[in-house]
Amino acid sequence: MRVSVKPEMLRWACVRAGFDADSLAHRFPQLSAWERGETEPTFRQVEEFAKATHTAIGYFFLPEPPVEKVPIPDFRTIELGTVEAPSPDLLDTIYLCQQRQEWYRDFVRFGGEKTVSFVGSVGVTADVEKTAAVIRTALKFDLDSRRKARTWAEALSQFIAQADEAGILVMVNGVVGNNNHRKLDPNEFRGFALSDDLAPLVFVNGADTKSAQMFTLAHELAHIWLGQSALSNDSTASHPTHAVELWCNQVAAEILVPLAIFREEYRRAADLREETQRLAKCYKVSTLVILRRMHDAGGLTDDELWSAYHQELAHLRAIPKGSGGDFYLTQAARVSKRFARALVVSTLEGHTLHRDAFRLLGFSKLATFRDLGQSLGVV
């Protein structure tokens, strides 16, 4: 059965997904004919085209392309004042996290758990140093134990586990769901927070470097303490246009690298590159964070900061990113260990259908589900 689809909807879907017509021509040889209105696709072909462009099939039967918006406050820094449409990868990631959060909220409400007291406990005018100290205390964030971590990845895992123990769902993923063909772009967003007093959630873009993820997690935790959902792409050296983002950046830097302690350990007379590397290794943060703290401590002028920042950024971008790892450990990190444990237990107890659990986890095999449960110690 052939169906009527307006050519502009086909072109919109291609642009939205970041494709040009040529890149899809091998899969859809008649695409150019559809766009010219010379012939119409079958419903099955529309389904396949929707899947290829990551577009809900219902969109193709609209009279004109919709204007898609991010469903949470968008605090990303916009260059040149131009707001780009959110990618399907970003939107699908937010929607999936919202579904997981909704499920977990119902789960803890059914279990009679209390609200998470620190959500929305401070305002944007709160003292930065005091707020950072409160967050470190709530998370049992110990600077000495971080120094002992052998790698940035180990320090990040420790940080995530501390947030998880405090009641926050922390999801770290560099792709959409489990689709390794849909990689997330750190240049589009670094993370987001979904505030909720029963199920606070933080998502960190796992395609970013481990040290950058550390700062993003701290930044989004500040949003949770504010009680504000937000989409972010700021780094420690950026100049946010939003007061909220500026405050969250300051709190994040203070959580990771307390300025009073940093001043005592910072050797201003040392070689800049060597001292940056030493302190980054000491605090297990990005060298970019250290450069910013050097500036905050009065060791670098504005010009010196930006010169060193851009040089270091180019250096970091040239370093190949690692990959791999145990699937089940990766899967738990992608959906949050707290969420995964709850979902597996609820499913095994018969409160959640396997079908729904598989959809939220992003796989379809019972054996995979059981292996995940075993890796979490709940099977």
C-alpha positions in Angstrom: 0.0 0.0 0.0 1.4 3.4 -1.0 1.0 6.4 1.2 1.1 10.1 0.6 4.1 11.8 2.3 5.0 15.4 1.6 8.5 15.8 0.1 9.4 18.5 2.7 8.8 16.0 5.5 11.3 13.6 3.9 13.9 16.4 3.5 13.3 17.6 7.1 13.9 14.1 8.5 17.2 13.8 6.6 18.4 17.2 7.8 17.2 16.5 11.4 19.2 13.3 11.5 22.3 14.9 10.0 22.1 13.1 6.7 22.1 14.2 3.1 20.1 12.5 0.3 23.2 10.9 -1.1 24.1 9.1 2.1 20.7 7.4 2.2 20.4 6.7 -1.6 21.9 3.3 -1.4 19.2 2.2 1.2 16.4 4.1 -0.5 17.0 4.2 -4.3 13.7 5.9 -4.9 14.2 8.7 -2.4 14.9 11.4 -5.0 11.7 10.3 -6.9 9.7 10.5 -3.6 11.1 14.0 -2.9 10.1 15.2 -6.5 6.6 13.8 -6.0 7.0 11.4 -9.0 6.1 8.4 -6.9 5.0 7.5 -3.4 6.6 5.2 -0.9 4.8 2.2 0.6 4.0 2.2 4.2 6.7 -0.3 4.8 9.2 1.9 3.1 8.2 4.9 5.3 8.7 2.7 8.4 12.2 1.8 7.2 12.9 5.5 6.4 11.7 6.5 9.9 14.0 4.0 11.5 17.0 5.1 9.4 16.5 8.7 10.3 15.5 8.1 14.0 12.2 9.8 13.4 8.8 8.8 14.9 6.7 7.5 12.0 3.8 9.8 12.8 5.8 12.9 11.9 5.8 11.9 8.2 2.0 12.4 8.0 2.0 15.9 9.4 1.2 18.8 7.0 4.5 20.6 7.8 7.7 19.9 9.8 7.3 20.3 13.6 9.4 22.7 15.7 11.1 20.4 18.2 12.3 21.8 21.5 14.3 20.4 24.3 11.8 19.3 27.0 13.8 20.7 29.9 15.4 24.1 30.5 18.2 24.6 28.0 21.2 26.4 29.6 23.7 25.6 27.0 26.1 28.4 25.9 25.1 29.5 22.4 27.8 30.6 20.1 27.1 33.5 17.7 23.5 33.7 19.2 22.3 30.9 17.0 20.2 28.2 18.5 20.5 24.9 16.6 17.7 22.4 16.6 18.3 19.5 19.0 19.5 16.3 17.4 17.4 13.1 17.5 20.2 11.6 19.6 19.9 14.3 22.3 16.1 14.2 22.3 15.9 10.4 22.4 18.4 10.3 25.3 16.4 12.8 27.3 13.1 11.0 26.6 14.6 7.7 27.6 15.9 9.1 30.9 12.6 10.7 31.6 10.9 7.3 31.2 13.4 5.7 33.5 13.0 8.4 36.1 9.2 8.0 35.9 9.5 4.3 36.5 11.9 4.7 39.4 9.7 7.4 41.0 6.7 5.0 41.0 9.0 2.3 42.4 10.2 4.2 45.4 6.8 5.7 46.0 5.3 2.2 46.1 8.1 1.2 48.5 7.3 4.1 50.9 10.7 5.7 50.6 11.2 9.2 51.8 12.0 12.1 49.6 15.6 13.0 49.0 16.1 15.9 51.3 18.8 17.9 49.6 16.9 18.3 46.3 16.1 22.0 46.0 17.7 22.7 49.4 19.8 25.8 48.2 19.3 28.8 46.0 21.5 30.4 43.4 22.5 33.1 45.8 23.9 30.5 48.3 27.6 30.8 49.2 29.7 28.7 46.7 32.2 27.4 49.2 29.6 26.4 51.8 27.4 24.8 49.2 30.3 22.7 47.8 31.2 21.7 51.4 27.6 20.6 52.0 27.6 18.5 48.8 30.9 16.9 49.6 29.6 15.9 53.0 26.3 14.5 51.7 28.3 12.4 49.1 31.1 11.5 51.6 33.4 12.9 49.0 36.9 12.5 50.4 39.8 14.3 48.7 42.4 12.0 50.2 40.7 8.9 48.8 40.5 10.5 45.4 44.3 11.2 45.5 44.8 7.5 46.0 42.8 6.5 43.0 45.1 5.0 40.4 43.3 6.4 37.3 40.8 9.1 36.4 38.3 6.3 35.5 38.6 4.8 39.0 38.1 8.3 40.6 35.1 8.8 38.4 33.6 5.5 39.3 34.1 6.3 42.9 32.4 9.7 42.4 29.4 8.0 40.7 29.1 5.4 43.4 29.0 8.2 46.1 26.2 10.0 44.2 24.3 6.7 43.8 24.6 5.9 47.5 23.2 9.3 48.3 20.1 8.5 46.2 20.8 10.0 42.8 20.4 8.1 39.6 23.6 8.7 37.7 23.6 7.5 34.0 26.8 7.8 32.0 26.6 6.9 28.3 28.3 7.9 25.1 25.6 6.5 22.8 21.8 6.5 22.5 20.6 3.6 24.7 22.7 0.6 23.6 23.0 1.6 20.0 26.7 2.0 19.3 25.9 3.5 15.9 24.3 6.5 17.5 27.2 8.3 19.3 26.5 11.3 21.4 28.3 14.5 20.6 30.0 16.3 23.6 30.0 19.5 21.6 26.1 19.4 21.5 25.8 18.7 25.3 27.9 17.5 28.1 25.1 16.4 30.5 21.7 17.2 32.0 19.9 17.0 35.3 16.3 15.9 35.9 15.3 17.2 39.3 12.8 15.3 41.4 12.6 14.9 45.1 12.1 11.1 44.9 14.1 10.2 41.8 16.8 12.9 41.1 18.7 12.0 37.9 21.9 13.1 36.3 23.0 12.1 32.8 26.7 12.5 31.8 27.8 12.3 28.2 30.2 9.3 28.2 31.7 10.3 24.9 33.6 13.0 26.7 36.9 12.4 28.5 36.8 10.9 32.0 38.2 14.1 33.5 35.6 16.2 31.7 32.9 13.8 32.9 34.0 14.5 36.4 33.3 18.2 36.1 30.0 17.5 34.3 28.8 15.3 37.1 29.8 17.9 39.8 28.0 20.6 37.7 24.8 18.6 37.3 24.8 17.7 41.0 24.8 21.5 41.7 21.6 21.6 39.6 20.1 18.9 41.8 20.8 20.8 44.9 19.1 23.8 43.3 16.1 21.6 42.4 16.3 22.7 38.8 16.3 20.4 35.7 18.7 21.7 33.1 20.6 20.8 29.9 24.3 21.9 29.9 27.3 22.1 27.8 29.6 24.3 29.9 33.1 23.6 30.9 35.0 25.1 33.7 36.7 27.7 31.6 33.6 28.8 29.7 31.7 32.0 30.4 28.1 31.0 30.9 25.4 33.6 30.0 23.1 32.2 32.6 23.6 33.1 36.3 22.5 29.6 37.2 25.2 28.0 35.0 27.9 30.3 36.3 27.0 29.4 39.9 26.9 25.7 39.1 30.3 26.0 37.4 31.7 27.6 40.5 30.2 25.1 42.8 31.5 22.2 40.7 35.1 23.6 40.7 34.9 24.0 44.4 33.6 20.5 45.0 36.5 19.0 43.0 39.3 21.4 43.8 38.7 23.4 47.0 40.4 26.8 46.4 41.7 27.1 50.0 43.5 23.8 49.8 44.6 24.4 46.2 46.3 27.7 47.1 48.5 25.8 49.6 49.6 23.1 47.1 49.9 25.3 44.0 53.6 26.1 43.1 53.5 29.2 41.1 57.2 29.2 40.2 57.0 25.8 38.7 56.8 25.1 34.9 53.2 25.7 33.9 52.7 22.4 31.9 54.4 20.3 34.6 52.5 21.9 37.5 49.2 21.6 35.6 49.8 17.9 35.0 50.9 17.3 38.6 47.8 19.0 40.1 45.4 17.4 37.6 46.8 14.0 38.7 46.6 14.9 42.3 42.9 16.0 42.2 41.9 13.6 39.4 40.4 16.4 37.3 40.9 17.8 33.9 44.0 20.0 33.3 41.5 22.6 32.1 39.9 22.6 35.6 43.4 23.1 37.1 44.2 26.0 34.7 40.9 27.7 35.8 41.8 27.2 39.5 45.2 28.7 38.9 43.5 31.7 37.5 41.1 31.8 40.5 44.1 31.6 42.8 45.6 34.6 41.1 48.4 32.7 39.4 47.3 33.4 35.8 46.0 36.5 34.2 43.0 36.4 31.8 45.3 36.3 28.8 47.5 33.7 30.2 44.6 31.5 31.1 43.1 31.6 27.7 46.4 31.0 25.9 47.1 28.0 28.1 43.5 26.8 27.9 43.4 26.7 24.1 46.8 25.0 23.9 45.7 22.3 26.4 42.4 21.9 24.7 44.1 21.1 21.4 46.4 18.7 23.2 43.4 16.8 24.8 41.5 16.6 21.6 44.5 14.9 20.0 44.5 12.1 22.5 42.7 8.9 21.3 39.7 7.9 23.5 39.7 4.4 25.0 36.9 2.0 24.6 35.7 -1.5 25.6 35.2 -2.9 29.1 32.9 -5.4 30.6 29.4 -5.2 29.0 27.5 -5.6 32.3 29.6 -3.1 34.2 29.1 -0.7 31.2 25.4 -1.5 31.1 24.9 -0.7 34.8 26.8 2.6 34.4 24.7 3.5 31.3 21.4 3.2 33.3 22.6 3.8 36.9 23.3 0.9 39.2 20.6 2.1 41.6 18.1 2.1 38.8 19.3 -1.3 37.4 19.1 -3.0 40.8 15.6 -1.7 41.4 14.4 -2.7 37.9 15.8 -6.2 38.1 14.4 -6.8 41.6 10.9 -5.5 40.6 10.9 -7.6 37.5 11.9 -10.8 39.3 9.2 -10.1 42.0 6.6 -9.8 39.2 5.8 -6.1 39.7 7.3 -5.1 36.3 6.8 -7.0 33.0 10.0 -8.3 31.4 8.9 -6.5 28.2 9.0 -3.1 30.0 12.2 -3.9 31.8 13.9 -4.8 28.5 12.6 -1.6 26.9 14.0 0.5 29.7 17.3 -1.3 29.7 17.7 -1.4 26.0 18.1 -5.1 25.2 15.8 -8.0 24.5 17.4 -11.2 25.7 16.4 -12.9 29.0 19.9 -14.3 29.3 21.4 -10.8 29.2 18.9 -9.7 31.8 19.9 -12.5 34.1 23.6 -11.9 33.6 23.1 -8.2 34.5 21.2 -9.2 37.6 24.1 -11.5 38.6 26.7 -8.8 38.0 24.7 -6.5 40.4 24.3 -9.3 43.0 20.5 -9.4 42.9 20.1 -12.8 41.1 
